[in-house]
Amino acid sequence: MPIYKRQYKSEKDRKFFTPLRSAIEAPNLIETQKASYHWFFEKGIKELFEEISPIKDFTGRDLELYFEDYTIDEPKFDEVVCREKNVTFEAPIRVKVRLANNRTKTEDVQEIYLGDIPIMTDRGTFMVNGIERVVVSQLIRSAGAFFTESTVRGRRYYGAKIIPNRGAWIEIETDQNNVVWVKVDRKRKVAATSLLRAFGVATDEEIFKRFADVNTHPNIDYIEATLKKDIASNEEEGLIEVYKRIRPGDLATADNAKSLIHSMFFNFERYDFGRVGVYKLDKKFELELGDDDYEKKEERVLSPEKLLLVLKEVVRLNVTQDDADDIDHLGNRRIRAVGELVQNRFRVGLARMERIIRDRMSTYELESLSPNKLINARPVIGAIREFFMSSQLSQFMDQVNPLAELEHKRRISALGPGGLSRDRAGFEVRDVHTTHYGRICPIATPEGPNIGLVGHLASYAKINTFGFVETPYRKVVTSAPNEARFTEGEFLREAIVGVGKVGEKITKDMAKKLEGKKDMTHVLVMPRVTTTIEYLNSFQEEKVTTASATTPMDEHGVIVGTRLAARVHGEPSTVQADEINYIDVASNQILSVATSMIPFLEHDDATRALMGTNMQRQAVPCIKPDAPFVGTGMEKIAAENSGHVLFADVDGDVTYADGARIEITDKKKHTHTYMLNKFVRSNASSSINQRPVVAVGDKVKKGQPICDGPGIDQGELALGQNVLVAYMVWDGYNYEDAIIISERLVQQDRYTSIHVEDYSNDVRETKLGPELVTSDIPNVSEEKLKNLDTEGVIRIGAEVQSGDILVGKITPKGETELTPEERLLRAIFGEKARDVRDSSLYLEHGEHGKVTDIKVFSADEGDRLQPGVIKQVQVTVADMRKLQVGDKMAGRHGNKGVISRVVPVEDMPFLEDGTPVDIILSPLGVVSRMNLGQLLETHLGLAANALGYRVASPVLDGITEAQIKEELAKA
């Protein structure tokens, strides 16, 4: 039995027992958020101004208003000041506007201030009214054409949906009589040929001709069946038929119908597929469009050709009975990130502004008009502010610990405006789909009604410009073009006479000989994994064969073995080595960041892994963070991307370092100052406290971490503590997952944490005069007032209990009718008795702690306060909480429980050498829950602790039981 001793070693790096297979640098985990908002500032706003320019008056002749370039100025306050003053971190946006007056032939150019627009912090969050918020990305159905199927009596009938980015939907269906029907914008159905006629494909002969190549069923003629049900016989009748369905009850004339249908489908202002919709149609029907064509307005509206393509595909599917599209396939769902969500709200605001401008153009005198008289920017900024304050996707940031913060920014929700609702979402949408592989984590999702609707991006996933999720793969070479520069260094897969044998490495001379063989265009080589990284989307991935990152290979990267597990077109299968096209970049590629931090995940049941993932995000940061003995190697990456670790901007020497500030002097003798957060309150009332990890005189390199944040130890995420665990029954105190802990953990403050709360009190103007902050409060004992200063505000550093006064304040009370006795006293002493009541801020029941900060906001000094408030006093109280009975504790494997008893050290069970254990868990909690990873973790932890190193066991490529036994034997 190894002796429980901790040997401190200075080495910080983890020990890996598995060959490192990660072929790609750790990605920037909040890139999605930052890149998307950057796109909005650079291109998104520009697109919107181009869409609405020019705004013409109702006649369309006299006035034209053009929005030209725009600028975003520097923000008024930086984010630290915004947090302190409870204001929004935003910057003013100004736009250059040109008003062309065609009647007077004059032009007026002005720069107009549109308002303030929130700016994203470096951490990928927004500061709204001093509170950090995150905009969650939304997973929605992509625009484009989708084909559906329904089975009736063993036969499949097909339909389609044409979904634009904005505009009317068109739904197509085939009934049991083989008639193809169309519904426009969820109205009553009309024969598909009527809509075709309305779109200009008018005669029966032409319709038959257009469908001749797909309408080839030997027994069923879909077009004939549809024409029999079609009342219309030419374009005019077709227009009237469609118009009757869209506007029932209105007078249907050919002119009315034509103008409605043409404006509904062929007018860019009312119908737009968006770049994504055009891209999807291009890929589906091979339209051979270039990247520039996706932007063209004529491609982004519906055309008769596009409708024909969709109808032909419906008829073809009915004839061939092929598979329809899968709506839950990630190639048919796309992600709308922050930039696009804000752009959509901005568009709504601009549309409202456009209406106001049009109205003003017709009401003002033409001669006296100028752009600033026309433009009222309130609706634009109102729409954006409303989005950040109250949208379902703009959420109060989960800030319990750095991991919770990081995972909140990587969250993907199918809910929200334009998405699903949790009552109507079925099982299929929530389920894990094969295309989630390497894109969306199959494990990280909430347990409640949102299960499967809220997910997390996988660790290496990336979102492309169209919003589809891509995942990286390493290319595998199985044949090389017969040129020396390609073949040299490869290994032959077949014997070539006069050149070499199977498996022989191709030298320079051999490559030259091969080149001489003109009849060979390609040389078959041993399947070798290259360092070329390619990002594939779900449809590209289905065309190739991919293998996992743990596929065996030799030191040259040549794949070893014959029958290997792989995914062929997304389905698991066994293949020969030379059939593999791509290989995963890392073993944790399919998992989210939090899930990749569970060691020995491969030994845990999926539901428990889900609980473990979610509970890591709820861990309260301890005051003494302790990096885990057994990690997965992801701890460092997560900590560095959390935003709580500061990095040196330059190479240089540390010239000053204390708890609040670090100074680095570079080679040019410039000093760079870094301010650290000290006990700042997070959104979850936990404490954000940064500690320097460099000392004066240290030399630092650019990009090196210089401080640790909450729940971070030596640059690694440290959400818990390393403690000695016993799995045993102890007098029934650990019945039903209860946990017994040693008093030693409490005494040594192993799990102690600091919680910070803000209490604020408003000083208002009342009808009877202003309220007053003072220490002179009626009917309050001196004992209660002893910690208040002369102003009536508690002093910093005071210990407070529930019921103590934090801010003394009095409010004037109405004059009451005086009794004759009181009148006599008043006449004698002349003192008008003050009539006030106590309206002080008392500390709430059950709270206690130390006062750490006081902020006073005053309307006189220009602070923004609510109407009627003269002054606001905010008191911050920090409270140190120790571990106690009733607290919840959990491991990383979903093994959670509540503390039932804190036992004196001398009563705890002990090891052979007399070391008492720290914590007792019930052994019954392992067997039925099937989370055996915890046993492997504790055994390896015991060895790592005795041998004095920290170990990394990467997810899905972990340390084997045999290796753990070896380490235990060494210990």
Helices and strands as residue ranges (DSSP letters): E 15-16, H 31-39, I 40-44, H 45-52, E 55-56, E 63-72, H 79-85, E 90-101, E 106-118, E 126-128, E 131-135, E 137-141, E 144-152, E 155-163, E 170-174, E 180-184, E 189-191, H 192-198, H 204-211, H 222-229, H 235-246, H 254-265, H 274-285, G 291-295, H 297-300, H 304-320, E 333-336, H 338-363, H 371-374, H 378-390, E 394-396, H 402-409, E 411-413, H 427-430, G 434-436, E 454-456, E 462-463, E 469-481, H 484-487, H 508-516, E 522-536, H 538-541, E 545-547, E 563-568, E 571-576, G 577-579, E 582-584, G 595-597, G 601-603, H 606-616, E 630-631, H 635-641, E 652-657, E 661-666, E 671-675, E 680-681, E 687-688, E 691-692, E 699-700, E 707-708, E 712-713, E 716-717, E 725-727, G 735-737, E 739-742, H 743-747, E 753-766, E 769-770, E 772-773, H 782-785, E 799-800, E 805-807, E 809-812, H 820-829, E 836-838, E 841-842, E 849-858, G 859-861, E 869-881, E 888-890, E 896-903, G 905-907, E 919-921, H 924-927, H 933-947, E 951-952, H 961-970
